[in-house]
Amino acid sequence: MEFIEKKIKRRSPVKIKSANYKDFEINYIEMKGFFRLFFGKLFDKFEKPYYTYVDDYVVFSNKAASLLSFVEDYEQKNLLKNNAGFKDAYSYMKSSSTIFLYTDMHKFYSQLKPMMNPATWNEIQSNKDVLYSFPYWTMQVIGDNNLASLQYVMGLPSIRAGRGSCRCQR
């Protein structure tokens, strides 16, 4: 990202604005669709490209407020690596994968509605208790030459004492 920043600053009229927040530089690129240009359709909805650096990572957001909230959580060590459910799920996963997804159902549930058609959302609502009985859902896709394997880990604390998880592998 730093390489792209330098090229933009040197060779284009596009401006990169920066503001500091608690020793983090929050950057904004004044060009709608910038992230899509470089990173494809995955960033279609990022109309306002904000980003910051955290250790060796770039964190992207469509809103500055989200990055500020992230910085607050990061400084308070409110991170997945400190979350008991995440640690449990991650203990079942391989250390590297092509895709890794972790979902805290209690936090994610309210985000589901805009992703679904009304009929699917109604069915999801009618099964909310079942979804909430699995506090986390984790999926991992691992590529190995021409093969791919898919692994799920779902928290189910009421059935299994101790670690609080069941492992389903396909």
Backbone hydrogen bonds, N-H to C=O, Kabsch-Sander energy under -0.5 kcal/mol:
donor,donor_aa,acceptor,acceptor_aa,energy
5,E,1,M,-2.7
6,K,2,E,-2.3
7,K,3,F,-2.0
8,I,4,I,-2.5
9,K,5,E,-2.6
10,R,6,K,-1.9
11,R,7,K,-2.6
12,S,8,I,-1.6
17,K,15,K,-0.6
17,K,28,Y,-2.9
19,A,26,I,-1.9
21,Y,24,F,-2.9
24,F,21,Y,-1.4
26,I,19,A,-3.4
26,I,24,F,-0.7
27,N,25,E,-0.6
27,N,51,Y,-3.2
28,Y,17,K,-2.7
29,I,49,P,-1.9
30,E,15,K,-2.6
30,E,28,Y,-0.6
31,M,29,I,-2.3
33,G,46,F,-0.5
34,F,31,M,-1.7
37,L,33,G,-2.0
38,F,34,F,-1.4
39,F,35,F,-3.6
40,G,36,R,-2.0
43,F,40,G,-2.0
44,D,41,K,-2.3
46,F,43,F,-1.4
47,E,45,K,-1.7
50,Y,48,K,-1.1
50,Y,61,S,-2.3
51,Y,27,N,-1.9
52,T,59,V,-1.7
54,V,57,Y,-2.5
57,Y,54,V,-2.4
59,V,52,T,-2.9
60,F,58,V,-0.5
61,S,50,Y,-2.3
67,L,63,K,-1.2
68,L,64,A,-2.3
69,S,65,A,-2.3
70,F,66,S,-2.3
71,V,67,L,-2.6
72,E,68,L,-2.1
73,D,69,S,-2.5
74,Y,70,F,-3.0
75,E,71,V,-2.7
76,Q,72,E,-1.8
77,K,74,Y,-1.3
78,N,73,D,-2.8
79,L,77,K,-1.8
82,N,79,L,-1.7
83,N,80,L,-2.4
87,K,83,N,-2.7
88,D,84,A,-2.3
89,A,85,G,-2.5
90,Y,86,F,-3.2
91,S,87,K,-1.5
92,Y,88,D,-0.5
92,Y,89,A,-1.5
93,M,90,Y,-1.2
98,T,141,V,-2.3
99,I,141,V,-1.6
101,L,139,M,-2.9
103,T,137,W,-2.7
105,M,103,T,-0.9
105,M,135,P,-1.6
106,H,135,P,-0.6
107,K,104,D,-1.2
108,F,104,D,-2.4
109,Y,105,M,-2.3
111,Q,108,F,-2.0
112,L,108,F,-0.5
112,L,109,Y,-1.6
113,K,109,Y,-0.5
115,M,112,L,-1.9
116,M,113,K,-1.7
121,W,117,N,-2.5
122,N,118,P,-2.4
123,E,119,A,-1.8
124,I,120,T,-2.6
125,Q,121,W,-2.7
126,S,122,N,-2.0
127,N,123,E,-0.9
127,N,124,I,-0.8
128,K,125,Q,-1.4
131,L,127,N,-2.2
132,Y,128,K,-2.8
133,S,129,D,-1.0
133,S,130,V,-0.5
134,F,131,L,-1.4
137,W,103,T,-2.2
138,T,153,V,-2.6
139,M,101,L,-2.6
140,Q,151,Q,-2.3
141,V,99,I,-2.4
142,I,149,S,-2.6
143,G,141,V,-0.5
144,D,147,L,-3.3
147,L,144,D,-2.4
149,S,142,I,-2.4
151,Q,140,Q,-2.5
152,Y,168,C,-2.2
153,V,138,T,-2.5
154,M,166,C,-1.6
155,G,136,Y,-2.4
156,L,164,G,-1.0
159,I,156,L,-1.2
160,R,156,L,-1.6
161,A,159,I,-0.6
163,R,161,A,-0.9
166,C,154,M,-2.0
168,C,152,Y,-1.7
168,C,166,C,-0.5
169,Q,167,R,-0.5
170,R,150,L,-1.7
